[in-house]
Amino acid sequence: MFRHLVDYEDKAFWEANPYFYIYTPDGQELKYHIYSMGQVVDTSDTYLTEFNSQEEYQNFLNMTKEVSLYDTGVEVTTGDTIVTLSTCTSASDEHRFVVRGVRVWEDSAQ
């Protein structure tokens, strides 16, 4: 479904396409600024969703930026909403390519 996510290996592609959008069934349009991308192992901490403290969550966010293929300059904090998109790669059955975005905009079509 997301096989073209690997296009983000090329920084020029990110520069031309720094956002992705999610359209919900109830008419919302959510805009996300891509802040991190790269290959991970399917058992990595990149898939964590629960944290015991704000500090632990900030450490997670810092890790997602540190493992990015390149620095996008996009900031992300514990007060932000993030989404991780993930797809298989040809590297191995255990590897995934992930693109992470921070929500920057929401529009309700009502």
C-alpha positions in Angstrom: 0.0 0.0 0.0 2.8 2.4 0.9 5.5 1.1 -1.4 6.4 4.6 -2.7 7.4 5.7 0.8 10.9 4.6 -0.1 11.1 7.5 -2.5 11.8 9.5 0.6 15.3 8.0 0.6 16.1 10.9 -1.8 16.2 14.2 0.1 15.2 16.0 -3.1 12.0 14.0 -3.1 11.3 15.1 0.5 12.1 18.7 -0.4 9.4 18.5 -3.2 7.0 16.5 -1.0 7.4 17.5 2.7 3.8 16.8 3.7 1.3 14.0 3.6 -2.5 14.2 4.2 -5.0 11.9 5.9 -8.6 12.2 5.0 -11.0 10.7 7.6 -14.5 9.2 6.9 -16.1 12.1 8.8 -14.7 14.7 6.5 -11.5 15.8 8.3 -8.4 16.6 6.4 -5.2 16.2 8.5 -1.9 17.6 7.3 1.4 16.1 8.5 4.9 17.6 8.1 7.4 14.8 7.5 10.2 15.0 10.1 11.9 11.6 9.9 12.4 8.7 7.5 14.5 5.6 7.2 14.8 1.8 7.3 14.1 0.0 10.6 13.8 -3.6 11.8 10.2 -4.6 12.4 10.9 -5.2 16.1 12.5 -1.8 16.7 11.3 0.8 19.2 10.0 2.9 16.3 6.7 1.1 16.8 6.2 1.9 20.5 2.9 3.6 21.3 2.8 3.8 25.1 5.1 5.7 27.3 5.3 6.0 31.1 6.3 9.7 31.2 6.6 12.8 29.0 10.4 12.4 29.3 10.2 8.8 28.0 8.0 10.0 25.1 10.4 12.9 24.3 13.3 10.4 24.3 11.4 8.3 21.8 10.7 11.4 19.6 14.4 12.3 19.8 15.3 8.8 18.7 13.0 8.9 15.7 14.8 12.1 14.6 18.3 10.7 15.2 17.7 7.6 13.1 16.3 9.6 10.2 18.3 9.4 6.9 18.7 13.2 7.0 17.9 16.2 9.1 14.6 17.8 8.0 14.8 20.6 10.5 11.2 19.8 11.5 10.7 20.0 15.3 8.5 17.6 17.2 7.6 17.7 20.9 5.4 15.7 23.3 2.5 18.0 22.7 2.4 17.1 19.0 0.4 14.4 17.3 2.6 12.1 15.1 1.9 9.4 12.6 4.2 6.6 11.4 3.7 5.2 7.9 5.5 1.9 7.3 6.0 -0.4 4.4 8.0 -3.5 3.5 11.4 -3.2 1.8 13.4 -5.5 -0.4 16.2 -5.6 2.2 14.7 -8.5 4.2 11.5 -9.8 5.6 12.4 -8.1 8.9 13.1 -4.6 7.6 10.6 -1.8 7.0 10.9 1.7 5.6 9.1 4.3 7.8 8.1 7.9 7.3 7.0 9.9 10.3 5.0 13.1 10.3 3.9 15.6 12.8 0.4 17.1 12.5 0.5 20.7 11.5 -3.1 21.3 10.4 -6.6 20.0 10.7 -9.6 21.1 8.7 -13.1 19.9 9.5 -15.5 19.9 6.5 -18.9 20.3 8.1 
